[in-house]
Each structure stands twice: as C-alpha cells, then as structure tokens.
Amino acid sequence: MSKTPMMFVVAMALAFGMTACGDNTAAQKTSDAARKAGEATGDAANTAGKAVGDAAKATGNAVGDAAKTTGDYLSQSKDEAVKSAQEALDRLEQKWQDLQARAEPTTDEAKADLQRIKDQMAQTLADAKEKLAKAKDASADTWQNDVKPALDAALSKAQRIYDRAAARFGGK
C-alpha cells in the first residue's frame, strides 16, 4: 500500500477518535464563543430596551401629572379671579348707584355730560358682566389667553369712567 492513502486513513481515524472523545475543534470553540457572545448581546439589548421603555413611561407619566397639576392650578386661580372680579364689579356698581343718587348737575351741559357718562357706564358694565359670564364657563386656556384680559380691561374701563364721574359730580 502506498503511503498517502494510509496517511489518509490514519488521519480519518484520529479525527473520528477526537470527535468521539468530545474534544471540540478550534472552529467549534470559536462558534460556541460567538453564539454565547450573541446571546449576551441580545440579552443586554433586551435589558437596555426595557430600561429605556420604563424610563419613557415614567417620563410620560410625570409630564401627564405636571399637566394635570398645572390645569388644576389654572382652574383654581381662574375660579378665584372670577370671584374677585364679581366682587369688584358688585362694589363698583354700588358706588356708581350711590354717585348717581348724589350727583346734582346744575347746568344743561353738566346734565347732558352726566347722561353721556351714564350711557357709557351702562354699556361698560354690561360688557363686564358679559365677560364675567364667559369667564365662568371658559376653559383654562381660553380664560388665560382671551377672557381674563378682556374682563380685566372691561373692569378697568368701568373704574376709569366712575373715577372721572366722581371727580366731576361728587366725591369718591
């Protein structure tokens, strides 16, 4: 027999023997290590993904809680402001009624001027009452951006009219 086939047979026997004994070849060891590394990487990615998901959920909950708290505060401050505006309007109307009862213009010009002021005040008070009615039903956003500034302006205008009339027709 020639040397080459014999070497082949011996090499094959040794290979089968090594496989049967459970020894892993370098390629198998590399393959196992790569598989384990892949599993570890997958586990790490899953853990990181879960952590990120949990953090996002917690952040979303915190933002939602903050928005609710802000809405509650704005609603509470709106209710307090509406109550305060109603009280201011009631006081102003009472002072206005008292001033009209005391005012005694002596000239025709003063009488005409008082009538113009009465008409202007009636319109301004009606406007303030309308704004106050809207304020009671307004959302927090509408209250803050639209109704509150308009109500404040109407009350300020009514106060200025009263102050001018009081200065002209009888004490404050």
C-alpha positions in Angstrom: 0.0 0.0 0.0 1.1 3.5 -0.7 1.9 6.0 1.9 -0.7 8.6 1.1 -3.8 6.5 1.4 -2.5 5.1 4.6 -1.9 8.6 6.0 -5.4 9.5 5.0 -6.9 6.5 6.8 -4.9 7.3 9.9 -5.9 11.0 9.8 -9.5 10.0 9.5 -9.3 7.6 12.4 -7.8 10.2 14.5 -10.4 12.8 13.6 -13.2 10.3 14.4 -11.5 9.5 17.6 -11.2 13.1 18.7 -14.8 13.7 17.8 -15.9 10.7 19.8 -13.9 11.8 22.8 -15.8 15.1 22.9 -12.9 17.4 22.2 -14.0 20.5 20.3 -12.0 21.8 17.5 -10.9 25.4 17.4 -13.7 26.2 14.9 -16.3 24.7 17.2 -14.9 26.6 20.2 -15.0 29.8 18.2 -18.5 29.1 17.0 -19.7 28.4 20.6 -18.0 31.6 21.9 -19.6 33.6 19.1 -23.0 32.1 19.9 -22.6 32.9 23.6 -21.5 36.5 22.8 -24.5 36.9 20.5 -26.8 35.7 23.3 -25.2 38.0 25.8 -25.5 40.9 23.3 -29.2 40.1 22.7 -29.8 39.9 26.5 -28.1 43.2 27.0 -30.1 44.8 24.2 -33.4 43.5 25.7 -32.4 44.8 29.1 -31.5 48.2 27.7 -34.7 48.3 25.6 -36.8 47.5 28.7 -34.9 50.2 30.7 -35.5 52.8 28.0 -39.2 51.8 27.7 -39.6 52.1 31.5 -37.9 55.5 31.6 -40.1 56.7 28.7 -43.2 55.5 30.5 -42.1 57.2 33.8 -41.4 60.4 31.9 -44.8 60.3 30.2 -46.5 59.8 33.5 -44.6 62.7 35.0 -45.5 65.0 32.2 -49.1 64.0 32.4 -49.1 64.6 36.2 -47.5 68.0 35.7 -50.0 69.0 33.0 -52.9 67.9 35.3 -51.4 69.9 38.2 -51.0 73.0 36.0 -54.6 72.7 34.8 -55.8 72.3 38.3 -53.8 75.4 39.4 -55.1 77.5 36.4 -58.6 76.4 37.1 -58.3 77.2 40.8 -56.8 80.6 40.1 -59.4 81.2 37.4 -62.2 80.5 39.9 -60.6 82.8 42.5 -60.1 85.5 39.8 -63.7 85.2 38.7 -64.9 85.5 42.2 -62.7 88.5 42.8 -63.9 90.1 39.5 -67.5 89.6 40.6 -66.9 91.2 43.9 -65.1 94.2 42.2 -68.0 94.6 39.8 -70.5 94.5 42.6 -68.6 97.1 44.6 -68.2 99.3 41.5 -71.9 99.1 40.7 -72.9 100.0 44.2 -70.5 103.0 44.2 -72.0 104.0 40.8 -75.5 103.9 42.1 -74.5 106.0 45.1 -72.8 108.5 42.9 -75.8 108.8 40.6 -78.1 109.4 43.6 -75.8 112.2 44.9 -75.0 113.8 41.6 -76.9 117.0 41.0 -75.7 118.7 37.9 -76.7 122.3 37.8 -76.3 123.3 34.1 -77.8 121.8 31.0 -74.3 121.0 29.8 -73.5 119.1 33.0 -76.8 117.3 32.8 -76.0 116.2 29.2 -72.5 115.2 30.2 -73.8 113.1 33.1 -76.2 111.4 30.8 -73.4 110.5 28.3 -71.4 109.1 31.2 -74.4 107.1 32.4 -74.9 105.7 28.9 -71.2 104.9 28.7 -71.1 103.3 32.1 -74.2 101.2 31.4 -72.6 99.8 28.2 -69.3 99.2 30.0 -70.9 97.4 33.0 -73.0 95.3 30.6 -69.8 94.4 28.7 -68.0 93.5 32.0 -71.0 91.3 33.0 -70.9 89.5 29.7 -67.1 88.9 30.1 -67.7 87.6 33.6 -70.4 85.2 32.4 -68.0 83.9 29.7 -65.3 83.6 32.3 -67.3 81.2 34.5 -67.6 78.7 31.6 -64.2 79.2 29.9 -61.5 76.5 29.8 -58.2 77.3 31.5 -56.6 78.1 28.1 -59.4 80.3 26.9 -59.5 82.0 30.3 -55.8 82.8 30.3 -55.5 83.9 26.7 -58.8 85.6 25.9 -61.4 86.1 28.6 -59.2 87.3 31.5 -57.5 90.1 29.6 -60.9 91.2 28.2 -62.6 91.1 31.7 -59.7 93.0 33.2 -59.9 95.6 30.5 -63.7 96.0 31.0 -63.4 96.4 34.7 -60.5 98.9 34.4 -62.6 100.9 31.9 -65.6 100.9 34.2 -63.4 102.1 37.1 -61.9 104.9 35.0 -65.4 106.1 34.0 -66.5 106.0 37.6 -63.4 107.9 38.7 -64.0 110.7 36.1 -67.7 111.0 37.0 -66.9 111.0 40.8 -64.3 113.8 40.2 -66.8 115.8 38.3 -70.1 115.2 40.0 -69.3 114.4 43.6 -66.7 112.7 45.8 -65.3 109.2 45.7 
